[in-house]
């Protein structure tokens, strides 16, 4: 950050690295390559003491703690100059990330919710940006939430020390299949076992071998019902606390990995308890480094607010060697790309810098027409993931009310809305909702122009939008990886730097070419006899 503005954010998993991996020397070199002066401060987020030992003898904050005593500041040397070494807790990093990115003027009082793998607590932030803990509602809500996916999944090793991080998103999708809201007596007993203990039990699965959902499979209809009920119970525990203790009508800012649960975010809006609800696109730990930097800015300047753009990652590397001769390469104007999508081609879409956070928002995306259920099936096949996973829509802001009942900007795909038409089958989940991203000419000009062109052809300024990444890895960020992905995963082509690369071997592209030639023949003037 420089002068209260986010300059760039580098996440270790991006550029086809494994999800949740630690930062590497390559990431450090990439960061150093983006700065042209020695910084005033280098900031390191807090973590559990045992896991923080590899950081060495430098003062290092812990995972929890909101008091000023949890902040460590000392002078160190970097490139021959004195700098500040700053460290504050992981808990504070979430709070300051959400506050700093919220758009609230500095000193605006608000409520805050941090819910993630370990922390589940409410806070109040006052005019002096002092933080007060209102209550620890539930320890380890994120871990408790995704633990039932491992319970039902026979491929999950029941002696694992904790659940897979990726299971939370899968469970969010499954919960939407739930057909009932009332738990059976056996389910009530299971919920009590899962939620009543201070921490997630290390012997949880060992104690649940007699559960009807033990290794039953995630396709089981009763388990899907239970997933929705269990999700609602966790939300209701926090909602009950807020209803009883948070009555000032202040804004609510949300941070932590559970802030990526679009259903829960929408429920917070629907409660009517808060002036408005803000969730940053980096609600999970992808925003932790940024939150620590904002905390340092607050310490040194008294200002906890920043200017930021969601497209603050690194530029795409289009200079890598790849097998370009297997593509037809054309100028990629919005009308041509829209025409390709109308003809059911599925394309990678690369523009500018990558998105910060885990959601693809139109710079590292896979795009497709939104109409056919078969498109959703093909996209999940391309992504190599379960078929119960939904595909999100990206929509022109001015069309959002018509097709999704959304009356305001929703630029970061963090809330659900109900589809108003059955025409958009590829982007409508089983319960009729959609995890919507809205786009304007200002927020993402190239994607906006493409949506306008697609609307001219179809009447709908809506497209399928899912992330451009190998399974279990972060966004693709170089053309060699993109070429490999297109060939191995079944894209019909991709758009990079104003050009569309169309795979000559793609059956859909071949059909498109044949149709185009046929139309040209039909439209050609006929000779007079």
C-alpha positions as CSV (number, residue, x, y, z in Angstrom):
1,X,0.0,0.0,0.0
2,X,1.1,3.5,-0.7
3,X,-0.5,6.7,0.7
4,X,-3.7,4.9,1.7
5,X,-4.1,3.1,-1.6
6,X,-3.7,-0.6,-2.4
7,X,-1.0,-0.9,-5.1
8,X,-1.0,-4.6,-5.5
9,X,-1.8,-7.9,-3.7
10,X,0.0,-11.2,-4.4
11,X,-1.5,-14.4,-3.2
12,X,0.6,-17.5,-3.0
13,X,-2.0,-19.7,-4.7
14,X,-2.3,-17.6,-7.8
15,X,-0.5,-18.4,-11.1
16,X,-1.6,-22.1,-10.9
17,X,-0.1,-22.8,-7.4
18,X,-1.9,-25.0,-5.0
19,X,-4.7,-23.6,-3.0
20,X,-3.8,-22.5,0.6
21,X,-0.1,-22.9,0.1
22,X,2.3,-20.8,2.0
23,X,4.2,-17.9,0.5
24,X,7.4,-18.8,-1.3
25,X,10.6,-17.0,-2.3
26,X,9.1,-16.5,-5.7
27,X,6.2,-14.6,-4.2
28,X,8.6,-12.4,-2.3
29,X,10.6,-11.7,-5.4
30,X,7.4,-10.9,-7.3
31,X,6.5,-8.4,-4.6
32,X,9.9,-6.8,-4.6
33,X,9.6,-6.5,-8.3
34,X,6.5,-4.3,-7.9
35,X,8.0,-1.7,-5.6
36,X,10.4,1.0,-6.5
37,X,11.4,2.2,-3.1
38,X,12.2,0.9,0.3
39,X,8.9,0.7,2.3
40,X,8.3,2.6,5.6
41,X,7.0,-0.6,7.2
42,X,7.0,-4.4,6.6
43,X,4.0,-6.0,8.2
44,X,3.6,-9.7,9.2
45,X,0.2,-11.1,10.3
46,X,-0.2,-13.0,13.5
47,X,-0.6,-16.8,13.8
48,X,-0.6,-19.5,16.4
49,X,2.6,-19.3,18.5
50,X,3.8,-22.8,17.7
51,X,3.4,-22.3,13.9
52,X,5.0,-18.8,14.1
53,X,8.3,-20.0,15.4
54,X,9.9,-20.4,11.9
55,X,9.6,-16.6,11.6
56,X,12.6,-16.4,13.9
57,X,13.2,-14.1,16.9
58,X,11.4,-11.0,15.5
59,X,8.4,-10.0,17.5
60,X,5.4,-11.7,16.0
61,X,1.7,-11.4,17.1
62,X,-0.6,-14.3,17.9
63,X,-3.8,-15.5,16.3
64,X,-6.2,-13.9,18.6
65,X,-6.2,-10.5,20.4
66,X,-7.7,-7.1,19.7
67,X,-6.0,-5.0,22.3
68,X,-3.1,-2.6,21.5
69,X,-0.9,-4.9,23.6
70,X,-1.3,-7.5,20.8
71,X,0.6,-5.3,18.4
72,X,4.4,-5.5,18.1
73,X,6.5,-2.7,16.5
74,X,10.2,-2.4,16.2
75,X,12.9,-0.8,14.0
76,X,14.8,-3.0,11.6
77,X,17.1,-2.6,8.6
78,X,16.1,-3.3,5.0
79,X,18.4,-2.5,2.0
80,X,20.5,-0.2,4.2
81,X,17.6,1.8,5.5
82,X,15.7,1.8,8.8
83,X,12.1,0.6,8.5
84,X,9.3,-0.4,10.9
85,X,8.6,-4.1,11.5
86,X,4.9,-4.3,12.4
87,X,2.9,-7.4,13.5
88,X,-0.6,-7.6,14.8
89,X,-3.0,-10.5,15.4
90,X,-4.8,-12.6,12.8
91,X,-8.0,-11.5,14.4
92,X,-7.2,-7.8,14.0
93,X,-6.2,-8.5,10.4
94,X,-9.7,-9.7,9.5
95,X,-11.4,-6.8,11.3
96,X,-9.1,-4.1,9.8
97,X,-9.4,-5.6,6.3
98,X,-13.2,-5.4,6.4
99,X,-13.2,-1.9,8.0
100,X,-10.6,-0.4,5.7
101,X,-12.2,-1.7,2.5
102,X,-15.8,-1.0,3.6
103,X,-16.0,2.5,2.2
104,X,-17.1,3.8,5.6
105,X,-15.5,7.2,6.5
106,X,-12.7,6.8,9.0
107,X,-14.1,6.8,12.5
108,X,-17.6,5.6,11.5
109,X,-18.9,3.3,14.3
110,X,-20.0,-0.1,13.1
111,X,-20.5,-3.7,14.2
112,X,-18.2,-6.4,12.9
113,X,-18.5,-10.2,12.6
114,X,-15.4,-12.5,12.2
115,X,-16.4,-16.0,11.5
116,X,-13.9,-18.5,10.1
117,X,-12.2,-21.8,10.9
118,X,-11.3,-20.8,14.4
119,X,-13.0,-17.5,15.4
120,X,-16.7,-16.9,15.6
121,X,-17.3,-13.5,17.4
122,X,-19.0,-10.1,17.2
123,X,-17.4,-6.8,17.8
124,X,-18.1,-3.1,17.9
125,X,-15.7,-0.5,16.5
126,X,-16.1,3.1,17.8
127,X,-15.3,6.6,16.5
128,X,-11.7,6.2,17.7
129,X,-11.4,2.9,15.8
130,X,-11.1,1.0,19.1
131,X,-12.4,-2.5,19.0
132,X,-14.6,-4.0,21.7
133,X,-15.4,-7.7,21.7
134,X,-19.2,-8.1,22.1
135,X,-19.1,-11.9,22.5
136,X,-17.6,-15.1,21.3
137,X,-20.7,-16.8,19.9
138,X,-19.2,-20.0,18.6
139,X,-15.7,-21.3,18.5
140,X,-14.5,-22.8,15.2
141,X,-17.7,-22.2,13.2
142,X,-16.1,-22.8,9.8
143,X,-14.5,-26.1,10.9
144,X,-17.8,-27.2,12.4
145,X,-19.6,-26.2,9.3
146,X,-17.6,-28.2,6.8
147,X,-17.0,-31.2,9.1
148,X,-20.3,-32.8,8.1
149,X,-19.2,-33.0,4.5
150,X,-16.3,-35.2,5.6
151,X,-18.7,-37.2,7.7
152,X,-20.8,-38.2,4.7
153,X,-18.0,-38.4,2.1
154,X,-16.6,-41.9,2.1
155,X,-13.4,-40.7,0.4
156,X,-12.6,-38.5,3.4
157,X,-10.1,-40.1,5.8
158,X,-11.9,-40.2,9.1
159,X,-8.6,-40.0,11.0
160,X,-7.6,-36.7,9.4
161,X,-6.7,-33.9,12.0
162,X,-9.3,-31.5,10.5
163,X,-11.6,-31.0,7.5
164,X,-10.6,-30.1,4.0
165,X,-10.7,-26.4,3.4
166,X,-12.4,-27.0,0.0
167,X,-15.4,-28.8,1.7
168,X,-17.0,-25.5,2.9
169,X,-17.8,-24.3,-0.6
170,X,-19.2,-27.8,-1.6
171,X,-21.4,-27.9,1.5
172,X,-22.8,-24.4,0.6
173,X,-23.9,-25.8,-2.7
174,X,-25.4,-29.0,-1.1
175,X,-27.3,-27.0,1.5
176,X,-29.4,-25.5,-1.3
177,X,-30.8,-28.9,-2.1
178,X,-32.5,-29.2,1.3
179,X,-36.2,-29.8,1.1
180,X,-37.1,-29.4,4.7
181,X,-36.4,-27.1,7.7
182,X,-37.2,-29.4,10.6
183,X,-34.7,-31.8,12.0
184,X,-35.5,-35.4,13.0
185,X,-34.8,-36.5,16.5
186,X,-31.7,-38.3,15.4
187,X,-30.5,-35.1,13.5
188,X,-31.2,-33.0,16.6
189,X,-28.9,-35.3,18.6
190,X,-26.2,-35.1,15.9
191,X,-26.5,-31.2,15.8
192,X,-26.2,-31.1,19.6
193,X,-23.1,-33.3,19.4
194,X,-21.5,-31.2,16.7
195,X,-22.3,-27.7,18.1
196,X,-22.3,-28.0,21.9
197,X,-18.6,-28.8,22.6
198,X,-16.1,-25.9,23.1
199,X,-14.1,-27.1,20.1
200,X,-14.4,-29.5,17.2
201,X,-13.7,-32.9,18.8
202,X,-10.6,-34.7,17.6
203,X,-12.4,-38.0,18.0
204,X,-15.6,-36.7,16.2
205,X,-15.7,-39.2,13.4
206,X,-14.8,-42.1,15.7
207,X,-17.8,-41.2,17.8
208,X,-20.1,-40.9,14.8
209,X,-19.7,-44.3,13.2
210,X,-23.3,-45.1,14.0
211,X,-24.6,-41.9,12.5
212,X,-27.0,-42.5,9.5
213,X,-24.8,-40.0,7.6
214,X,-21.4,-41.7,8.2
215,X,-20.0,-42.4,4.7
216,X,-23.5,-42.3,3.3
217,X,-22.2,-40.2,0.3
218,X,-22.9,-36.6,-0.5
219,X,-25.5,-37.5,-3.1
220,X,-27.8,-38.9,-0.4
221,X,-31.0,-36.9,-0.4
222,X,-31.5,-37.1,3.4
223,X,-27.9,-35.9,4.0
224,X,-28.6,-32.9,1.6
225,X,-31.7,-32.1,3.7
226,X,-29.5,-32.2,6.8
227,X,-26.9,-30.0,5.2
228,X,-29.4,-27.2,4.9
229,X,-30.8,-27.6,8.4
230,X,-27.3,-27.7,9.9
231,X,-26.3,-24.6,7.9
232,X,-29.4,-22.7,9.2
233,X,-28.6,-23.8,12.8
234,X,-25.1,-22.3,12.7
235,X,-26.5,-19.1,11.2
236,X,-29.3,-18.9,13.8
237,X,-26.8,-19.2,16.7
238,X,-25.1,-16.0,15.5
239,X,-28.4,-14.3,14.5
240,X,-29.9,-14.9,18.0
241,X,-26.8,-13.2,19.6
242,X,-27.1,-10.2,17.2
243,X,-30.8,-9.9,17.8
244,X,-30.3,-9.8,21.6
245,X,-27.2,-7.6,21.8
246,X,-26.8,-5.5,18.7
247,X,-29.7,-3.0,18.6
248,X,-28.1,0.3,17.5
249,X,-28.7,-0.2,13.8
250,X,-25.1,0.3,12.9
251,X,-23.5,-1.0,9.7
252,X,-22.2,-4.6,9.8
253,X,-18.9,-5.6,8.3
254,X,-18.1,-9.3,7.9
255,X,-14.7,-11.0,7.6
256,X,-13.4,-14.5,7.8
257,X,-13.8,-17.5,5.5
258,X,-17.5,-17.8,6.4
259,X,-18.0,-14.4,4.8
260,X,-17.7,-16.2,1.4
261,X,-21.0,-18.0,2.2
262,X,-23.4,-16.0,-0.1
263,X,-26.5,-17.5,1.5
264,X,-25.4,-16.4,5.0
265,X,-24.5,-12.9,3.7
266,X,-27.9,-12.5,2.2
267,X,-29.5,-13.7,5.4
268,X,-27.7,-10.9,7.3
269,X,-29.2,-8.4,4.9
270,X,-32.6,-9.9,5.3
271,X,-32.5,-9.6,9.2
272,X,-33.0,-5.8,8.9
273,X,-30.8,-5.4,12.0
274,X,-28.1,-3.3,10.3
275,X,-27.9,-0.1,8.3
276,X,-26.1,-2.0,5.6
277,X,-23.9,-5.1,5.3
278,X,-20.4,-5.1,3.7
279,X,-18.3,-8.1,2.9
280,X,-14.9,-7.6,1.3
281,X,-14.0,-9.9,-1.7
282,X,-11.0,-11.0,0.4
283,X,-13.0,-12.0,3.4
284,X,-11.0,-15.2,3.9
285,X,-7.3,-15.3,4.7
286,X,-6.5,-13.9,1.2
287,X,-7.2,-10.5,2.8
288,X,-5.2,-11.1,6.0
289,X,-1.9,-9.5,4.8
290,X,-3.9,-6.5,3.5
291,X,-5.7,-6.2,6.9
292,X,-2.4,-6.2,8.8
293,X,-1.1,-3.5,6.5
294,X,-4.2,-1.4,7.1
295,X,-3.7,-2.0,10.9
296,X,-0.1,-0.6,10.5
297,X,-1.5,2.4,8.6
298,X,-3.9,3.0,11.4
299,X,-1.1,2.8,13.9
300,X,1.2,5.3,12.1
301,X,-1.4,7.7,10.5
302,X,-4.6,7.3,12.5
303,X,-6.5,6.4,9.3
304,X,-7.9,2.9,8.8
305,X,-9.5,3.5,5.4
306,X,-8.0,2.7,2.0
307,X,-8.7,3.1,-1.7
308,X,-8.7,-0.2,-3.5
309,X,-9.6,-2.0,-6.7
310,X,-10.5,-5.7,-6.8
311,X,-8.3,-6.1,-9.9
312,X,-5.0,-5.5,-8.0
313,X,-3.2,-8.7,-8.7
314,X,-0.4,-9.2,-11.2
315,X,-0.6,-8.8,-15.0
316,X,-1.0,-11.8,-17.2
317,X,2.1,-13.2,-18.7
318,X,1.5,-13.6,-22.4
319,X,5.1,-14.1,-23.4
320,X,5.6,-17.7,-22.4
321,X,6.2,-20.2,-25.3
322,X,3.2,-22.3,-26.2
323,X,1.9,-24.3,-29.2
324,X,0.2,-21.4,-31.0
325,X,-0.1,-23.3,-34.3
326,X,-3.0,-25.3,-33.0
327,X,-5.2,-22.1,-32.8
328,X,-6.8,-19.8,-35.3
329,X,-6.1,-16.3,-33.9
330,X,-8.6,-13.5,-34.6
331,X,-9.1,-9.9,-33.4
332,X,-11.3,-10.3,-30.4
333,X,-13.9,-7.5,-30.6
334,X,-16.9,-7.8,-28.3
335,X,-19.3,-8.6,-31.2
336,X,-17.2,-11.6,-32.4
337,X,-16.7,-13.0,-28.9
338,X,-20.4,-12.6,-28.2
339,X,-21.2,-14.4,-31.4
340,X,-18.9,-17.3,-30.4
341,X,-20.6,-17.6,-27.0
342,X,-24.1,-17.5,-28.7
343,X,-22.9,-20.5,-30.7
344,X,-22.2,-22.4,-27.5
345,X,-18.4,-22.1,-27.5
346,X,-16.9,-21.9,-24.0
347,X,-14.0,-19.6,-23.7
348,X,-11.3,-18.6,-21.2
349,X,-11.4,-14.8,-20.7
350,X,-8.3,-12.9,-19.5
351,X,-8.1,-9.2,-19.0
352,X,-5.7,-7.0,-17.1
353,X,-4.6,-7.9,-13.5
354,X,-6.0,-10.8,-11.6
355,X,-8.7,-10.4,-9.0
356,X,-7.8,-10.4,-5.4
357,X,-9.6,-13.0,-3.3
358,X,-10.9,-16.4,-4.5
359,X,-13.7,-15.3,-6.8
360,X,-13.3,-14.8,-10.5
361,X,-14.8,-11.5,-11.4
362,X,-14.2,-11.2,-15.1
363,X,-10.4,-11.0,-15.4
364,X,-9.5,-14.7,-15.0
365,X,-12.8,-16.3,-16.0
366,X,-14.4,-19.0,-18.1
367,X,-17.4,-17.6,-19.9
368,X,-20.3,-19.3,-21.6
369,X,-23.9,-18.7,-22.6
370,X,-26.3,-18.9,-19.6
371,X,-29.3,-20.7,-21.1
372,X,-28.8,-24.4,-21.2
373,X,-28.5,-26.9,-18.3
374,X,-26.1,-28.8,-20.5
375,X,-23.8,-25.8,-20.3
376,X,-23.6,-26.1,-16.6
377,X,-22.8,-29.8,-16.9
378,X,-20.1,-29.1,-19.4
379,X,-18.6,-26.3,-17.3
380,X,-18.4,-28.6,-14.2
381,X,-16.7,-31.2,-16.4
382,X,-14.2,-28.7,-17.6
383,X,-13.6,-27.6,-14.0
384,X,-13.3,-31.3,-13.0
385,X,-15.7,-30.9,-10.1
386,X,-19.0,-32.3,-8.7
387,X,-22.1,-31.8,-10.8
388,X,-24.1,-30.4,-7.8
389,X,-21.9,-27.3,-7.9
390,X,-23.7,-24.2,-9.3
391,X,-22.3,-21.8,-12.0
392,X,-22.6,-18.1,-11.2
393,X,-24.0,-15.4,-13.5
394,X,-22.3,-12.1,-14.4
395,X,-24.9,-9.5,-15.4
396,X,-25.1,-6.0,-16.6
397,X,-26.0,-3.8,-13.7
398,X,-29.0,-2.3,-15.5
399,X,-30.4,-5.7,-16.2
400,X,-29.9,-7.1,-12.6
401,X,-33.3,-6.1,-11.3
402,X,-35.1,-7.6,-14.3
403,X,-33.4,-11.0,-14.2
404,X,-32.4,-11.4,-10.6
405,X,-34.4,-8.9,-8.5
406,X,-31.2,-7.1,-7.6
407,X,-31.7,-3.4,-7.1
408,X,-28.2,-2.3,-6.4
409,X,-24.5,-3.1,-7.2
410,X,-23.3,-6.6,-6.4
411,X,-19.8,-6.4,-7.9
412,X,-18.0,-9.2,-6.0
413,X,-20.3,-12.2,-6.2
414,X,-20.9,-12.3,-2.4
415,X,-24.8,-12.4,-2.2
416,X,-27.5,-14.6,-3.6
417,X,-30.6,-13.4,-5.5
418,X,-33.6,-15.2,-6.9
419,X,-33.8,-15.6,-10.6
420,X,-37.0,-14.2,-12.1
421,X,-36.9,-16.3,-15.3
422,X,-36.5,-19.9,-16.2
423,X,-34.5,-19.0,-19.3
424,X,-31.2,-18.8,-17.4
425,X,-30.9,-22.5,-16.5
426,X,-27.1,-22.7,-16.6
427,X,-26.8,-20.0,-13.8
428,X,-29.8,-20.8,-11.6
429,X,-29.2,-23.2,-8.7
430,X,-31.6,-25.9,-7.7
431,X,-33.4,-23.6,-5.2
432,X,-33.9,-20.9,-7.8
433,X,-31.1,-18.6,-6.5
434,X,-28.0,-17.3,-8.2
435,X,-24.7,-16.0,-6.8
436,X,-24.7,-12.8,-8.8
437,X,-22.0,-10.4,-10.0
438,X,-23.1,-7.1,-11.5
439,X,-20.9,-5.2,-14.0
440,X,-20.8,-1.6,-15.2
441,X,-18.6,0.2,-17.7
442,X,-16.6,1.6,-14.8
443,X,-16.1,-1.6,-12.8
444,X,-15.0,-3.7,-15.8
445,X,-15.1,-2.1,-19.2
446,X,-14.2,-5.0,-21.5
447,X,-16.6,-7.4,-19.7
448,X,-19.3,-4.8,-19.8
449,X,-18.8,-4.3,-23.6
450,X,-19.0,-8.1,-24.1
451,X,-22.3,-8.3,-22.1
452,X,-23.8,-5.4,-24.1
453,X,-22.9,-7.2,-27.4
454,X,-24.3,-10.5,-26.1
455,X,-27.5,-8.7,-25.1
456,X,-27.8,-7.4,-28.6
457,X,-27.8,-10.9,-30.0
458,X,-29.9,-12.7,-27.3
459,X,-31.9,-10.1,-25.3
460,X,-29.9,-11.1,-22.1
461,X,-27.0,-9.2,-20.7
462,X,-26.0,-12.2,-18.7
463,X,-23.2,-14.8,-19.0
464,X,-21.9,-17.9,-17.1
465,X,-18.8,-16.9,-15.2
466,X,-16.6,-19.3,-13.4
467,X,-12.9,-19.2,-12.4
468,X,-10.1,-20.0,-14.8
469,X,-8.0,-22.4,-12.8
470,X,-6.8,-26.0,-12.6
471,X,-8.6,-28.0,-10.0
472,X,-7.2,-27.3,-6.5
473,X,-5.1,-24.4,-7.7
474,X,-5.3,-20.6,-8.0
475,X,-6.1,-18.6,-11.2
476,X,-4.1,-19.2,-14.3
477,X,-1.8,-16.3,-15.1
478,X,0.4,-17.3,-18.0
479,X,-0.4,-18.3,-21.6
480,X,1.5,-21.6,-21.4
481,X,-0.7,-22.8,-18.6
482,X,-3.8,-21.5,-20.4
483,X,-2.9,-23.4,-23.5
484,X,-2.4,-26.6,-21.5
485,X,-5.7,-26.0,-19.7
486,X,-7.6,-25.3,-23.0
487,X,-6.4,-28.6,-24.6
488,X,-6.6,-30.9,-21.5
489,X,-9.9,-29.6,-20.0
490,X,-11.9,-28.9,-23.2
491,X,-12.2,-25.2,-23.7
492,X,-13.0,-24.1,-27.2
493,X,-10.5,-21.3,-27.0
494,X,-9.6,-18.2,-25.0
495,X,-9.4,-14.5,-25.2
496,X,-6.1,-12.7,-24.3
497,X,-4.9,-9.1,-25.0
498,X,-7.5,-8.4,-27.7
499,X,-7.1,-11.7,-29.5
500,X,-9.3,-14.8,-29.5
501,X,-7.4,-18.1,-29.8
502,X,-9.7,-20.8,-31.2
503,X,-8.7,-24.4,-31.0
504,X,-8.7,-25.9,-34.5
505,X,-9.5,-29.3,-33.0
506,X,-12.6,-28.0,-31.1
507,X,-15.8,-29.7,-32.5
508,X,-17.9,-26.6,-31.5
509,X,-15.5,-24.3,-33.3
510,X,-15.6,-26.5,-36.4
511,X,-19.4,-26.4,-36.3
512,X,-19.3,-22.6,-35.9
513,X,-17.0,-22.3,-39.0
514,X,-19.2,-24.6,-41.0
515,X,-22.3,-22.5,-40.1
516,X,-20.5,-19.3,-41.0
517,X,-19.5,-20.6,-44.4
518,X,-23.0,-21.9,-45.0
519,X,-24.5,-18.5,-44.2
520,X,-22.0,-16.8,-46.5
521,X,-23.0,-19.1,-49.3
522,X,-26.7,-18.5,-48.8
523,X,-26.2,-14.7,-48.6
524,X,-24.0,-14.6,-51.8
525,X,-25.7,-13.1,-54.9
526,X,-27.0,-15.7,-57.3
527,X,-26.1,-15.6,-61.0
528,X,-29.1,-14.8,-63.3
529,X,-30.1,-17.4,-65.8
